[in-house]
C-alpha cells in the first residue's frame, strides 16, 4: 500500500447502477472497453464507455452479485449514463436500475483484508448484501464496497474498521495517478490512453468490438499519443483545475484535480523531453514523476 492511508471512507460522489436481465453481459460487452464476460462474483473489472469517435464519456468498476452487474459510477452523472444506456438498449433483455439506499465505500490499507478482500486488483467477494472488491485499476488504492448503506455501515462497525478522512484518500489517489472521471478527463475530448487507462486495467485488447474501439486501437498501434495524464508534485500554490501549464511560454499541458502539493496533470510528451526547461502553472512549478526526462 502506497503511503499510510488506512480505514474506510463513504464516497458520496459515487452511486450504484444495477443491470439485470439475461442479456446484461452481452449488452454491456458490446458497449464498453473491457471484457465483461470476465466479471463474476469473484472478479470485478474497470471499464469505460466512449463516444463512437473514441472519446471519453464514463468509466466505472463493474462487479456482480450473481444476478446483476453492479456499476460504481459518478453520482452527479448517473442520470446521463442511465439515459445513454437506455438509448442503446433497444430490444435487449436488460433492466437498468439506480440503487437508492446503496453506498460506495473506499477501504485503504490492511483494513480491507480483514473483510476478505484479496490483494489482487479486481478480486471480489460478497459482503453486506453487496460486493467487496479490490480496486480493479490498481491494488494500491485499496478496495471498494458496493452495498446497501445500512448493511455496509454495520459490517464496517462490526469489523472495527476506523473511518478515514477524505484528504487522506485523495492524497493516495493523486500519488498513484489514478484519474477520477470527469474531474480529470475532458468529456468527449480525452482518450483512454491519455488517461493511462490501459495501465489501469480498463481496456481489453483481445475482446470484440465496442463503441469507440477503432480510435483506441489505432492510437495504440500507430503510436499516436501526444500527451498523458500523470501524478505531479506542486512546488508553490496549488493551481486551480484547468490551469494551463507553460514551458518557455508555450502550452505544455493542464492541471486537473489536486490537493495539497499533489495533482494530476496532462502533459505533452514532447515537453518532458526538453530538459532544463521548467513546467509552470501560474506561480507553481509542476514536477513530473521521478525518472521522466524533465529538468
KEDREN-895102 format. One record per residue (C-alpha): residue in three letters; chain; x, y negated, z negated. Coordinates in steps of 0.2 Angstrom, whole numbers, plus 5000, padded with zeros to 4 digits. Example, Ala and Ser with C-alpha at 12.3 -4.5 7.8 and 13.67 -1.06 7.14 Angstrom:
// residues 2
{vofi ALA	lumtor A	east 5062	north 5022	up 4961}
{vofi SER	lumtor A	east 5068	north 5005	up 4964}
***
This chain:
// residues 295
{vofi UNK	lumtor A	east 5000	north 5000	up 5000}
{vofi UNK	lumtor A	east 5007	north 4983	up 5005}
{vofi UNK	lumtor A	east 5008	north 4971	up 4991}
{vofi UNK	lumtor A	east 4999	north 4973	up 4974}
{vofi UNK	lumtor A	east 4981	north 4972	up 4979}
{vofi UNK	lumtor A	east 4971	north 4984	up 4969}
{vofi UNK	lumtor A	east 4952	north 4985	up 4964}
{vofi UNK	lumtor A	east 4936	north 4983	up 4974}
{vofi UNK	lumtor A	east 4928	north 4968	up 4982}
{vofi UNK	lumtor A	east 4910	north 4967	up 4989}
{vofi UNK	lumtor A	east 4910	north 4959	up 5006}
{vofi UNK	lumtor A	east 4895	north 4948	up 5008}
{vofi UNK	lumtor A	east 4901	north 4943	up 5026}
{vofi UNK	lumtor A	east 4898	north 4961	up 5031}
{vofi UNK	lumtor A	east 4882	north 4971	up 5034}
{vofi UNK	lumtor A	east 4877	north 4989	up 5040}
{vofi UNK	lumtor A	east 4868	north 4993	up 5056}
{vofi UNK	lumtor A	east 4862	north 5011	up 5057}
{vofi UNK	lumtor A	east 4860	north 5020	up 5074}
{vofi UNK	lumtor A	east 4849	north 5036	up 5074}
{vofi UNK	lumtor A	east 4841	north 5047	up 5086}
{vofi UNK	lumtor A	east 4848	north 5062	up 5097}
{vofi UNK	lumtor A	east 4856	north 5051	up 5109}
{vofi UNK	lumtor A	east 4865	north 5040	up 5097}
{vofi UNK	lumtor A	east 4883	north 5047	up 5100}
{vofi UNK	lumtor A	east 4881	north 5047	up 5119}
{vofi UNK	lumtor A	east 4873	north 5029	up 5119}
{vofi UNK	lumtor A	east 4887	north 5021	up 5109}
{vofi UNK	lumtor A	east 4901	north 5031	up 5118}
{vofi UNK	lumtor A	east 4896	north 5023	up 5135}
{vofi UNK	lumtor A	east 4897	north 5006	up 5127}
{vofi UNK	lumtor A	east 4912	north 5004	up 5116}
{vofi UNK	lumtor A	east 4931	north 5006	up 5116}
{vofi UNK	lumtor A	east 4934	north 5021	up 5105}
{vofi UNK	lumtor A	east 4929	north 5039	up 5106}
{vofi UNK	lumtor A	east 4913	north 5040	up 5096}
{vofi UNK	lumtor A	east 4912	north 5059	up 5099}
{vofi UNK	lumtor A	east 4926	north 5060	up 5086}
{vofi UNK	lumtor A	east 4915	north 5052	up 5072}
{vofi UNK	lumtor A	east 4909	north 5064	up 5059}
{vofi UNK	lumtor A	east 4905	north 5063	up 5040}
{vofi UNK	lumtor A	east 4924	north 5067	up 5038}
{vofi UNK	lumtor A	east 4930	north 5054	up 5050}
{vofi UNK	lumtor A	east 4927	north 5035	up 5055}
{vofi UNK	lumtor A	east 4934	north 5025	up 5069}
{vofi UNK	lumtor A	east 4936	north 5007	up 5074}
{vofi UNK	lumtor A	east 4928	north 5002	up 5090}
{vofi UNK	lumtor A	east 4924	north 4986	up 5100}
{vofi UNK	lumtor A	east 4910	north 4980	up 5111}
{vofi UNK	lumtor A	east 4916	north 4969	up 5126}
{vofi UNK	lumtor A	east 4909	north 4959	up 5140}
{vofi UNK	lumtor A	east 4908	north 4968	up 5157}
{vofi UNK	lumtor A	east 4924	north 4957	up 5161}
{vofi UNK	lumtor A	east 4933	north 4965	up 5146}
{vofi UNK	lumtor A	east 4932	north 4950	up 5134}
{vofi UNK	lumtor A	east 4929	north 4952	up 5115}
{vofi UNK	lumtor A	east 4912	north 4952	up 5108}
{vofi UNK	lumtor A	east 4912	north 4963	up 5092}
{vofi UNK	lumtor A	east 4922	north 4975	up 5083}
{vofi UNK	lumtor A	east 4917	north 4987	up 5069}
{vofi UNK	lumtor A	east 4920	north 5003	up 5060}
{vofi UNK	lumtor A	east 4909	north 5017	up 5064}
{vofi UNK	lumtor A	east 4905	north 5031	up 5051}
{vofi UNK	lumtor A	east 4892	north 5044	up 5050}
{vofi UNK	lumtor A	east 4881	north 5051	up 5036}
{vofi UNK	lumtor A	east 4877	north 5066	up 5046}
{vofi UNK	lumtor A	east 4860	north 5060	up 5054}
{vofi UNK	lumtor A	east 4865	north 5042	up 5058}
{vofi UNK	lumtor A	east 4880	north 5032	up 5064}
{vofi UNK	lumtor A	east 4884	north 5018	up 5052}
{vofi UNK	lumtor A	east 4892	north 5002	up 5058}
{vofi UNK	lumtor A	east 4901	north 4990	up 5047}
{vofi UNK	lumtor A	east 4898	north 4973	up 5056}
{vofi UNK	lumtor A	east 4899	north 4955	up 5053}
{vofi UNK	lumtor A	east 4883	north 4949	up 5044}
{vofi UNK	lumtor A	east 4882	north 4932	up 5052}
{vofi UNK	lumtor A	east 4882	north 4941	up 5069}
{vofi UNK	lumtor A	east 4871	north 4956	up 5065}
{vofi UNK	lumtor A	east 4856	north 4949	up 5074}
{vofi UNK	lumtor A	east 4866	north 4946	up 5090}
{vofi UNK	lumtor A	east 4874	north 4963	up 5090}
{vofi UNK	lumtor A	east 4857	north 4971	up 5087}
{vofi UNK	lumtor A	east 4850	north 4961	up 5102}
{vofi UNK	lumtor A	east 4864	north 4967	up 5114}
{vofi UNK	lumtor A	east 4862	north 4985	up 5109}
{vofi UNK	lumtor A	east 4844	north 4984	up 5112}
{vofi UNK	lumtor A	east 4847	north 4977	up 5129}
{vofi UNK	lumtor A	east 4857	north 4992	up 5133}
{vofi UNK	lumtor A	east 4845	north 5005	up 5125}
{vofi UNK	lumtor A	east 4833	north 5007	up 5140}
{vofi UNK	lumtor A	east 4826	north 5025	up 5138}
{vofi UNK	lumtor A	east 4839	north 5032	up 5127}
{vofi UNK	lumtor A	east 4833	north 5041	up 5112}
{vofi UNK	lumtor A	east 4841	north 5029	up 5099}
{vofi UNK	lumtor A	east 4835	north 5019	up 5084}
{vofi UNK	lumtor A	east 4843	north 5003	up 5078}
{vofi UNK	lumtor A	east 4840	north 4998	up 5060}
{vofi UNK	lumtor A	east 4849	north 4985	up 5050}
{vofi UNK	lumtor A	east 4850	north 4992	up 5032}
{vofi UNK	lumtor A	east 4843	north 4980	up 5020}
{vofi UNK	lumtor A	east 4849	north 4983	up 5002}
{vofi UNK	lumtor A	east 4866	north 4991	up 5008}
{vofi UNK	lumtor A	east 4883	north 4983	up 5005}
{vofi UNK	lumtor A	east 4900	north 4985	up 5012}
{vofi UNK	lumtor A	east 4914	north 4986	up 4998}
{vofi UNK	lumtor A	east 4933	north 4985	up 5001}
{vofi UNK	lumtor A	east 4944	north 4995	up 4990}
{vofi UNK	lumtor A	east 4963	north 4992	up 4989}
{vofi UNK	lumtor A	east 4977	north 5001	up 4980}
{vofi UNK	lumtor A	east 4976	north 5018	up 4971}
{vofi UNK	lumtor A	east 4959	north 5015	up 4965}
{vofi UNK	lumtor A	east 4952	north 5021	up 4982}
{vofi UNK	lumtor A	east 4960	north 5038	up 4979}
{vofi UNK	lumtor A	east 4951	north 5040	up 4963}
{vofi UNK	lumtor A	east 4934	north 5041	up 4973}
{vofi UNK	lumtor A	east 4941	north 5054	up 4985}
{vofi UNK	lumtor A	east 4947	north 5043	up 4999}
{vofi UNK	lumtor A	east 4961	north 5052	up 5009}
{vofi UNK	lumtor A	east 4977	north 5042	up 5013}
{vofi UNK	lumtor A	east 4975	north 5044	up 5032}
{vofi UNK	lumtor A	east 4967	north 5030	up 5042}
{vofi UNK	lumtor A	east 4949	north 5035	up 5046}
{vofi UNK	lumtor A	east 4947	north 5049	up 5033}
{vofi UNK	lumtor A	east 4929	north 5049	up 5027}
{vofi UNK	lumtor A	east 4919	north 5057	up 5013}
{vofi UNK	lumtor A	east 4901	north 5055	up 5007}
{vofi UNK	lumtor A	east 4899	north 5044	up 4991}
{vofi UNK	lumtor A	east 4884	north 5035	up 4983}
{vofi UNK	lumtor A	east 4872	north 5039	up 4997}
{vofi UNK	lumtor A	east 4883	north 5032	up 5010}
{vofi UNK	lumtor A	east 4901	north 5034	up 5017}
{vofi UNK	lumtor A	east 4918	north 5030	up 5009}
{vofi UNK	lumtor A	east 4932	north 5029	up 5022}
{vofi UNK	lumtor A	east 4950	north 5024	up 5023}
{vofi UNK	lumtor A	east 4951	north 5009	up 5034}
{vofi UNK	lumtor A	east 4952	north 5016	up 5052}
{vofi UNK	lumtor A	east 4963	north 5001	up 5058}
{vofi UNK	lumtor A	east 4977	north 5003	up 5045}
{vofi UNK	lumtor A	east 4978	north 5013	up 5029}
{vofi UNK	lumtor A	east 4987	north 5000	up 5020}
{vofi UNK	lumtor A	east 4971	north 4989	up 5020}
{vofi UNK	lumtor A	east 4963	north 5002	up 5008}
{vofi UNK	lumtor A	east 4946	north 5009	up 5010}
{vofi UNK	lumtor A	east 4928	north 5004	up 5014}
{vofi UNK	lumtor A	east 4912	north 5010	up 5006}
{vofi UNK	lumtor A	east 4895	north 5008	up 5015}
{vofi UNK	lumtor A	east 4881	north 5012	up 5004}
{vofi UNK	lumtor A	east 4865	north 5006	up 4995}
{vofi UNK	lumtor A	east 4871	north 4991	up 4985}
{vofi UNK	lumtor A	east 4865	north 4998	up 4968}
{vofi UNK	lumtor A	east 4872	north 5015	up 4970}
{vofi UNK	lumtor A	east 4888	north 5008	up 4976}
{vofi UNK	lumtor A	east 4890	north 4997	up 4961}
{vofi UNK	lumtor A	east 4885	north 5011	up 4949}
{vofi UNK	lumtor A	east 4898	north 5023	up 4957}
{vofi UNK	lumtor A	east 4912	north 5010	up 4955}
{vofi UNK	lumtor A	east 4907	north 5006	up 4937}
{vofi UNK	lumtor A	east 4907	north 5024	up 4933}
{vofi UNK	lumtor A	east 4924	north 5027	up 4941}
{vofi UNK	lumtor A	east 4931	north 5012	up 4930}
{vofi UNK	lumtor A	east 4937	north 5003	up 4946}
{vofi UNK	lumtor A	east 4941	north 4984	up 4942}
{vofi UNK	lumtor A	east 4935	north 4970	up 4953}
{vofi UNK	lumtor A	east 4947	north 4962	up 4964}
{vofi UNK	lumtor A	east 4946	north 4943	up 4969}
{vofi UNK	lumtor A	east 4944	north 4938	up 4987}
{vofi UNK	lumtor A	east 4960	north 4929	up 4988}
{vofi UNK	lumtor A	east 4970	north 4944	up 4984}
{vofi UNK	lumtor A	east 4961	north 4955	up 4998}
{vofi UNK	lumtor A	east 4963	north 4941	up 5010}
{vofi UNK	lumtor A	east 4981	north 4939	up 5007}
{vofi UNK	lumtor A	east 4983	north 4958	up 5010}
{vofi UNK	lumtor A	east 4973	north 4957	up 5027}
{vofi UNK	lumtor A	east 4984	north 4942	up 5033}
{vofi UNK	lumtor A	east 5000	north 4950	up 5028}
{vofi UNK	lumtor A	east 4996	north 4966	up 5038}
{vofi UNK	lumtor A	east 4990	north 4955	up 5053}
{vofi UNK	lumtor A	east 4973	north 4963	up 5054}
{vofi UNK	lumtor A	east 4961	north 4951	up 5063}
{vofi UNK	lumtor A	east 4944	north 4948	up 5056}
{vofi UNK	lumtor A	east 4931	north 4947	up 5070}
{vofi UNK	lumtor A	east 4925	north 4930	up 5076}
{vofi UNK	lumtor A	east 4937	north 4921	up 5064}
{vofi UNK	lumtor A	east 4952	north 4927	up 5074}
{vofi UNK	lumtor A	east 4945	north 4932	up 5091}
{vofi UNK	lumtor A	east 4938	north 4919	up 5103}
{vofi UNK	lumtor A	east 4921	north 4926	up 5108}
{vofi UNK	lumtor A	east 4920	north 4931	up 5127}
{vofi UNK	lumtor A	east 4938	north 4925	up 5129}
{vofi UNK	lumtor A	east 4950	north 4935	up 5119}
{vofi UNK	lumtor A	east 4955	north 4953	up 5125}
{vofi UNK	lumtor A	east 4958	north 4968	up 5113}
{vofi UNK	lumtor A	east 4976	north 4969	up 5117}
{vofi UNK	lumtor A	east 4979	north 4951	up 5112}
{vofi UNK	lumtor A	east 4972	north 4956	up 5095}
{vofi UNK	lumtor A	east 4983	north 4971	up 5094}
{vofi UNK	lumtor A	east 4968	north 4982	up 5093}
{vofi UNK	lumtor A	east 4977	north 4996	up 5102}
{vofi UNK	lumtor A	east 4989	north 4997	up 5087}
{vofi UNK	lumtor A	east 4974	north 4995	up 5075}
{vofi UNK	lumtor A	east 4967	north 5011	up 5082}
{vofi UNK	lumtor A	east 4952	north 5003	up 5091}
{vofi UNK	lumtor A	east 4955	north 5009	up 5109}
{vofi UNK	lumtor A	east 4954	north 5027	up 5116}
{vofi UNK	lumtor A	east 4964	north 5028	up 5132}
{vofi UNK	lumtor A	east 4958	north 5045	up 5136}
{vofi UNK	lumtor A	east 4939	north 5043	up 5134}
{vofi UNK	lumtor A	east 4927	north 5040	up 5149}
{vofi UNK	lumtor A	east 4921	north 5023	up 5155}
{vofi UNK	lumtor A	east 4914	north 5010	up 5143}
{vofi UNK	lumtor A	east 4909	north 4992	up 5145}
{vofi UNK	lumtor A	east 4925	north 4981	up 5149}
{vofi UNK	lumtor A	east 4937	north 4996	up 5151}
{vofi UNK	lumtor A	east 4944	north 4991	up 5168}
{vofi UNK	lumtor A	east 4952	north 4974	up 5162}
{vofi UNK	lumtor A	east 4958	north 4983	up 5146}
{vofi UNK	lumtor A	east 4967	north 4997	up 5155}
{vofi UNK	lumtor A	east 4974	north 4985	up 5169}
{vofi UNK	lumtor A	east 4981	north 4974	up 5156}
{vofi UNK	lumtor A	east 4990	north 4988	up 5148}
{vofi UNK	lumtor A	east 4996	north 4997	up 5163}
{vofi UNK	lumtor A	east 5002	north 4982	up 5173}
{vofi UNK	lumtor A	east 5010	north 4973	up 5158}
{vofi UNK	lumtor A	east 4999	north 4958	up 5160}
{vofi UNK	lumtor A	east 4999	north 4952	up 5142}
{vofi UNK	lumtor A	east 5004	north 4934	up 5139}
{vofi UNK	lumtor A	east 5001	north 4931	up 5121}
{vofi UNK	lumtor A	east 4997	north 4941	up 5105}
{vofi UNK	lumtor A	east 4990	north 4939	up 5088}
{vofi UNK	lumtor A	east 5002	north 4941	up 5074}
{vofi UNK	lumtor A	east 5004	north 4938	up 5055}
{vofi UNK	lumtor A	east 5014	north 4922	up 5051}
{vofi UNK	lumtor A	east 5021	north 4913	up 5036}
{vofi UNK	lumtor A	east 5017	north 4895	up 5034}
{vofi UNK	lumtor A	east 5030	north 4883	up 5029}
{vofi UNK	lumtor A	east 5021	north 4867	up 5024}
{vofi UNK	lumtor A	east 5002	north 4863	up 5023}
{vofi UNK	lumtor A	east 4990	north 4877	up 5029}
{vofi UNK	lumtor A	east 4984	north 4871	up 5046}
{vofi UNK	lumtor A	east 4965	north 4872	up 5049}
{vofi UNK	lumtor A	east 4959	north 4887	up 5060}
{vofi UNK	lumtor A	east 4960	north 4881	up 5079}
{vofi UNK	lumtor A	east 4976	north 4870	up 5076}
{vofi UNK	lumtor A	east 4987	north 4871	up 5091}
{vofi UNK	lumtor A	east 5005	north 4877	up 5089}
{vofi UNK	lumtor A	east 5018	north 4867	up 5099}
{vofi UNK	lumtor A	east 5036	north 4872	up 5104}
{vofi UNK	lumtor A	east 5046	north 4857	up 5110}
{vofi UNK	lumtor A	east 5030	north 4848	up 5113}
{vofi UNK	lumtor A	east 5022	north 4862	up 5124}
{vofi UNK	lumtor A	east 5007	north 4873	up 5120}
{vofi UNK	lumtor A	east 5013	north 4889	up 5112}
{vofi UNK	lumtor A	east 4998	north 4896	up 5104}
{vofi UNK	lumtor A	east 4985	north 4893	up 5090}
{vofi UNK	lumtor A	east 4982	north 4896	up 5071}
{vofi UNK	lumtor A	east 4967	north 4907	up 5067}
{vofi UNK	lumtor A	east 4962	north 4912	up 5050}
{vofi UNK	lumtor A	east 4973	north 4908	up 5035}
{vofi UNK	lumtor A	east 4975	north 4907	up 5016}
{vofi UNK	lumtor A	east 4989	north 4900	up 5005}
{vofi UNK	lumtor A	east 5005	north 4902	up 5015}
{vofi UNK	lumtor A	east 4999	north 4916	up 5026}
{vofi UNK	lumtor A	east 4989	north 4916	up 5043}
{vofi UNK	lumtor A	east 4985	north 4925	up 5059}
{vofi UNK	lumtor A	east 4991	north 4916	up 5074}
{vofi UNK	lumtor A	east 4990	north 4919	up 5093}
{vofi UNK	lumtor A	east 5007	north 4915	up 5100}
{vofi UNK	lumtor A	east 5013	north 4915	up 5118}
{vofi UNK	lumtor A	east 5026	north 4929	up 5121}
{vofi UNK	lumtor A	east 5037	north 4918	up 5131}
{vofi UNK	lumtor A	east 5038	north 4906	up 5116}
{vofi UNK	lumtor A	east 5045	north 4920	up 5105}
{vofi UNK	lumtor A	east 5060	north 4922	up 5117}
{vofi UNK	lumtor A	east 5065	north 4903	up 5115}
{vofi UNK	lumtor A	east 5077	north 4905	up 5100}
{vofi UNK	lumtor A	east 5081	north 4889	up 5091}
{vofi UNK	lumtor A	east 5065	north 4880	up 5095}
{vofi UNK	lumtor A	east 5053	north 4880	up 5080}
{vofi UNK	lumtor A	east 5035	north 4883	up 5081}
{vofi UNK	lumtor A	east 5025	north 4869	up 5074}
{vofi UNK	lumtor A	east 5006	north 4867	up 5069}
{vofi UNK	lumtor A	east 5004	north 4849	up 5063}
{vofi UNK	lumtor A	east 5016	north 4846	up 5049}
{vofi UNK	lumtor A	east 5018	north 4865	up 5046}
{vofi UNK	lumtor A	east 5031	north 4877	up 5053}
{vofi UNK	lumtor A	east 5025	north 4893	up 5059}
{vofi UNK	lumtor A	east 5036	north 4908	up 5055}
{vofi UNK	lumtor A	east 5033	north 4924	up 5065}
{vofi UNK	lumtor A	east 5037	north 4941	up 5058}
{vofi UNK	lumtor A	east 5055	north 4946	up 5055}
{vofi UNK	lumtor A	east 5063	north 4954	up 5070}
{vofi UNK	lumtor A	east 5054	north 4943	up 5083}
{vofi UNK	lumtor A	east 5067	north 4933	up 5093}
{vofi UNK	lumtor A	east 5061	north 4916	up 5087}
{vofi UNK	lumtor A	east 5073	north 4904	up 5079}
***
